[in-house]
Amino acid sequence: MGDRIYQEIIGFGVPWPYKDKQTYVIAHNDTNVTLDEMQITIVPTILGEGLPLFPDKPKTSKWTLVENKSFSTGLALLTYTKK
């Protein structure tokens, strides 16, 4: 997630749901970041336009979906590992 979204979530006044995990805030222009796992949470709420996470022409990489969970609130959590 980018810094603006992170700050928005922190501003909700609820406990950080990932306190037991190391969390990275990746700005859309950080091109030297190496990840081996991604967890993407899909929240069915429109917050606004936002900024793209990746630059216009990111390097491609291959990922494998290793887990997906859905919640009664409508959220979906997708976990990918790098191939």
Backbone as JSON Lines, residues from 0, in Angstrom:
{"i":0,"aa":"M","n":[0.84,-1.17,0.0],"ca":[0.0,0.0,0.0],"c":[0.88,1.22,0.0]}
{"i":1,"aa":"G","n":[0.37,2.3,-0.44],"ca":[1.1,3.54,-0.42],"c":[0.92,4.27,0.9]}
{"i":2,"aa":"D","n":[1.7,5.3,1.11],"ca":[1.68,6.03,2.37],"c":[0.34,6.7,2.62]}
{"i":3,"aa":"R","n":[-0.28,7.26,1.57],"ca":[-1.56,7.94,1.78],"c":[-2.62,6.97,2.27]}
{"i":4,"aa":"I","n":[-2.67,5.78,1.71],"ca":[-3.66,4.79,2.14],"c":[-3.34,4.31,3.54]}
{"i":5,"aa":"Y","n":[-2.07,4.09,3.82],"ca":[-1.66,3.67,5.17],"c":[-2.12,4.7,6.2]}
{"i":6,"aa":"Q","n":[-1.85,5.97,5.93],"ca":[-2.26,7.03,6.85],"c":[-3.78,7.08,7.0]}
{"i":7,"aa":"E","n":[-4.5,6.85,5.91],"ca":[-5.97,6.81,5.96],"c":[-6.45,5.69,6.88]}
{"i":8,"aa":"I","n":[-5.85,4.51,6.75],"ca":[-6.25,3.37,7.58],"c":[-5.93,3.65,9.05]}
{"i":9,"aa":"I","n":[-4.75,4.18,9.33],"ca":[-4.36,4.5,10.7],"c":[-5.34,5.51,11.3]}
{"i":10,"aa":"G","n":[-5.85,6.41,10.47],"ca":[-6.78,7.43,10.93],"c":[-8.16,6.9,11.28]}
{"i":11,"aa":"F","n":[-8.47,5.66,10.95],"ca":[-9.78,5.09,11.27],"c":[-9.96,4.87,12.77]}
{"i":12,"aa":"G","n":[-8.86,4.86,13.53],"ca":[-8.95,4.69,14.97],"c":[-9.22,3.26,15.42]}
{"i":13,"aa":"V","n":[-8.9,2.3,14.56],"ca":[-9.05,0.89,14.94],"c":[-7.66,0.27,15.05]}
{"i":14,"aa":"P","n":[-7.51,-0.8,15.83],"ca":[-6.19,-1.42,15.95],"c":[-5.68,-1.94,14.6]}
{"i":15,"aa":"W","n":[-4.38,-1.83,14.37],"ca":[-3.77,-2.32,13.14],"c":[-3.93,-3.84,13.09]}
{"i":16,"aa":"P","n":[-4.58,-4.39,12.05],"ca":[-4.89,-5.83,12.04],"c":[-3.68,-6.73,11.81]}
{"i":17,"aa":"Y","n":[-2.55,-6.16,11.42],"ca":[-1.37,-6.98,11.09],"c":[-0.24,-6.73,12.07]}
{"i":18,"aa":"K","n":[-0.55,-6.49,13.35],"ca":[0.48,-6.14,14.32],"c":[1.5,-7.25,14.53]}
{"i":19,"aa":"D","n":[1.14,-8.51,14.21],"ca":[2.08,-9.61,14.37],"c":[2.91,-9.87,13.11]}
{"i":20,"aa":"K","n":[2.73,-9.03,12.09],"ca":[3.47,-9.19,10.84],"c":[4.28,-7.94,10.54]}
{"i":21,"aa":"Q","n":[5.4,-8.13,9.88],"ca":[6.18,-6.99,9.43],"c":[5.44,-6.36,8.26]}
{"i":22,"aa":"T","n":[5.21,-5.06,8.33],"ca":[4.42,-4.36,7.32],"c":[5.29,-3.36,6.59]}
{"i":23,"aa":"Y","n":[5.15,-3.32,5.28],"ca":[5.88,-2.38,4.45],"c":[4.89,-1.41,3.8]}
{"i":24,"aa":"V","n":[5.25,-0.16,3.79],"ca":[4.49,0.83,3.05],"c":[5.32,1.17,1.83]}
{"i":25,"aa":"I","n":[4.79,0.82,0.65],"ca":[5.54,1.0,-0.59],"c":[4.92,2.13,-1.38]}
{"i":26,"aa":"A","n":[5.7,3.17,-1.59],"ca":[5.23,4.29,-2.42],"c":[5.28,3.87,-3.88]}
{"i":27,"aa":"H","n":[4.5,4.53,-4.71],"ca":[4.4,4.13,-6.11],"c":[5.7,4.3,-6.89]}
{"i":28,"aa":"N","n":[6.67,5.02,-6.35],"ca":[7.93,5.21,-7.08],"c":[9.09,4.41,-6.5]}
{"i":29,"aa":"D","n":[8.82,3.51,-5.55],"ca":[9.88,2.64,-5.01],"c":[10.09,1.48,-5.98]}
{"i":30,"aa":"T","n":[11.13,1.56,-6.81],"ca":[11.33,0.54,-7.84],"c":[12.37,-0.49,-7.46]}
{"i":31,"aa":"N","n":[13.04,-0.33,-6.34],"ca":[14.1,-1.26,-5.94],"c":[13.67,-2.17,-4.8]}
{"i":32,"aa":"V","n":[12.39,-2.4,-4.66],"ca":[11.87,-3.24,-3.58],"c":[11.79,-4.69,-4.07]}
{"i":33,"aa":"T","n":[12.29,-5.62,-3.24],"ca":[12.21,-7.04,-3.57],"c":[11.26,-7.71,-2.58]}
{"i":34,"aa":"L","n":[10.26,-8.37,-3.11],"ca":[9.28,-9.06,-2.29],"c":[9.28,-10.53,-2.65]}
{"i":35,"aa":"D","n":[9.02,-11.41,-1.67],"ca":[8.86,-12.83,-1.97],"c":[7.44,-13.31,-1.64]}
{"i":36,"aa":"E","n":[6.65,-12.45,-0.98],"ca":[5.25,-12.76,-0.7],"c":[4.46,-11.47,-0.71]}
{"i":37,"aa":"M","n":[3.23,-11.56,-1.23],"ca":[2.32,-10.42,-1.21],"c":[0.99,-10.87,-0.63]}
{"i":38,"aa":"Q","n":[0.42,-10.06,0.23],"ca":[-0.95,-10.28,0.67],"c":[-1.74,-9.07,0.21]}
{"i":39,"aa":"I","n":[-2.74,-9.34,-0.59],"ca":[-3.57,-8.27,-1.14],"c":[-4.96,-8.42,-0.54]}
{"i":40,"aa":"T","n":[-5.43,-7.38,0.09],"ca":[-6.77,-7.38,0.65],"c":[-7.67,-6.56,-0.26]}
{"i":41,"aa":"I","n":[-8.75,-7.17,-0.68],"ca":[-9.72,-6.47,-1.51],"c":[-10.85,-6.03,-0.61]}
{"i":42,"aa":"V","n":[-11.06,-4.72,-0.57],"ca":[-12.1,-4.13,0.27],"c":[-13.14,-3.54,-0.67]}
{"i":43,"aa":"P","n":[-14.37,-4.03,-0.63],"ca":[-15.38,-3.55,-1.57],"c":[-15.95,-2.17,-1.21]}
{"i":44,"aa":"T","n":[-15.04,-1.2,-1.1],"ca":[-15.4,0.17,-0.78],"c":[-14.57,1.1,-1.66]}
{"i":45,"aa":"I","n":[-15.18,2.1,-2.22],"ca":[-14.45,3.06,-3.04],"c":[-14.03,4.22,-2.15]}
{"i":46,"aa":"L","n":[-12.7,4.42,-2.04],"ca":[-12.16,5.49,-1.2],"c":[-11.83,6.75,-2.0]}
{"i":47,"aa":"G","n":[-11.68,6.63,-3.29],"ca":[-11.3,7.78,-4.1],"c":[-10.36,7.33,-5.2]}
{"i":48,"aa":"E","n":[-9.75,8.29,-5.88],"ca":[-8.88,7.96,-7.01],"c":[-7.59,7.27,-6.59]}
{"i":49,"aa":"G","n":[-6.91,7.78,-5.58],"ca":[-5.67,7.17,-5.13],"c":[-4.55,7.3,-6.14]}
{"i":50,"aa":"L","n":[-3.45,6.66,-5.84],"ca":[-2.28,6.63,-6.7],"c":[-1.99,5.19,-7.07]}
{"i":51,"aa":"P","n":[-1.48,4.94,-8.29],"ca":[-1.13,3.57,-8.64],"c":[0.03,3.07,-7.78]}
{"i":52,"aa":"L","n":[-0.01,1.79,-7.42],"ca":[1.05,1.21,-6.59],"c":[2.34,1.09,-7.37]}
{"i":53,"aa":"F","n":[2.25,0.72,-8.64],"ca":[3.44,0.48,-9.45],"c":[3.57,1.56,-10.52]}
{"i":54,"aa":"P","n":[4.79,1.84,-10.98],"ca":[4.96,2.84,-12.03],"c":[4.32,2.37,-13.34]}
{"i":55,"aa":"D","n":[4.29,3.25,-14.32],"ca":[3.61,2.96,-15.59],"c":[4.08,1.68,-16.26]}
{"i":56,"aa":"K","n":[5.37,1.4,-16.22],"ca":[5.9,0.22,-16.89],"c":[6.75,-0.6,-15.92]}
{"i":57,"aa":"P","n":[6.1,-1.28,-14.97],"ca":[6.89,-2.08,-14.02],"c":[7.48,-3.31,-14.7]}
{"i":58,"aa":"K","n":[8.58,-3.81,-14.12],"ca":[9.12,-5.08,-14.6],"c":[8.1,-6.16,-14.28]}
{"i":59,"aa":"T","n":[7.94,-7.1,-15.18],"ca":[6.99,-8.19,-14.91],"c":[7.65,-9.24,-14.05]}
{"i":60,"aa":"S","n":[6.84,-9.9,-13.27],"ca":[7.31,-11.01,-12.45],"c":[6.17,-12.01,-12.31]}
{"i":61,"aa":"K","n":[6.51,-13.24,-11.99],"ca":[5.54,-14.32,-11.89],"c":[5.21,-14.59,-10.43]}
{"i":62,"aa":"W","n":[3.94,-14.75,-10.13],"ca":[3.47,-15.01,-8.77],"c":[2.49,-16.17,-8.79]}
{"i":63,"aa":"T","n":[2.45,-16.91,-7.68],"ca":[1.54,-18.04,-7.53],"c":[0.57,-17.74,-6.39]}
{"i":64,"aa":"L","n":[-0.72,-17.89,-6.66],"ca":[-1.72,-17.73,-5.61],"c":[-1.65,-18.95,-4.7]}
{"i":65,"aa":"V","n":[-1.31,-18.76,-3.43],"ca":[-1.16,-19.89,-2.5],"c":[-2.29,-19.98,-1.5]}
{"i":66,"aa":"E","n":[-3.05,-18.9,-1.33],"ca":[-4.16,-18.94,-0.38],"c":[-5.14,-17.82,-0.71]}
{"i":67,"aa":"N","n":[-6.41,-18.11,-0.54],"ca":[-7.41,-17.05,-0.62],"c":[-8.44,-17.27,0.47]}
{"i":68,"aa":"K","n":[-8.86,-16.18,1.07],"ca":[-9.85,-16.23,2.14],"c":[-10.89,-15.16,1.86]}
{"i":69,"aa":"S","n":[-12.13,-15.49,2.12],"ca":[-13.18,-14.48,2.06],"c":[-13.81,-14.36,3.44]}
{"i":70,"aa":"F","n":[-14.3,-13.19,3.73],"ca":[-14.85,-12.89,5.04],"c":[-16.3,-12.44,4.9]}
{"i":71,"aa":"S","n":[-17.07,-12.59,5.96],"ca":[-18.49,-12.24,5.92],"c":[-18.71,-10.76,5.66]}
{"i":72,"aa":"T","n":[-17.7,-9.94,5.89],"ca":[-17.79,-8.5,5.65],"c":[-17.66,-8.16,4.17]}
{"i":73,"aa":"G","n":[-17.3,-9.15,3.35],"ca":[-17.1,-8.91,1.92],"c":[-15.64,-8.78,1.54]}
{"i":74,"aa":"L","n":[-14.75,-8.68,2.53],"ca":[-13.32,-8.58,2.23],"c":[-12.81,-9.9,1.69]}
{"i":75,"aa":"A","n":[-11.78,-9.82,0.87],"ca":[-11.09,-11.01,0.37],"c":[-9.6,-10.79,0.59]}
{"i":76,"aa":"L","n":[-8.91,-11.83,1.06],"ca":[-7.46,-11.77,1.28],"c":[-6.81,-12.78,0.36]}
{"i":77,"aa":"L","n":[-5.94,-12.28,-0.51],"ca":[-5.21,-13.12,-1.46],"c":[-3.74,-13.14,-1.06]}
{"i":78,"aa":"T","n":[-3.14,-14.31,-0.98],"ca":[-1.72,-14.45,-0.65],"c":[-1.0,-15.07,-1.83]}
{"i":79,"aa":"Y","n":[0.04,-14.39,-2.29],"ca":[0.84,-14.83,-3.43],"c":[2.28,-15.02,-2.99]}
{"i":80,"aa":"T","n":[2.97,-15.99,-3.58],"ca":[4.41,-16.12,-3.4],"c":[5.06,-15.99,-4.78]}
{"i":81,"aa":"K","n":[6.29,-15.5,-4.76],"ca":[7.01,-15.3,-6.01],"c":[7.47,-16.64,-6.56]}
{"i":82,"aa":"K","n":[7.32,-16.84,-7.85],"ca":[7.76,-18.09,-8.5],"c":[9.25,-18.12,-8.62]}
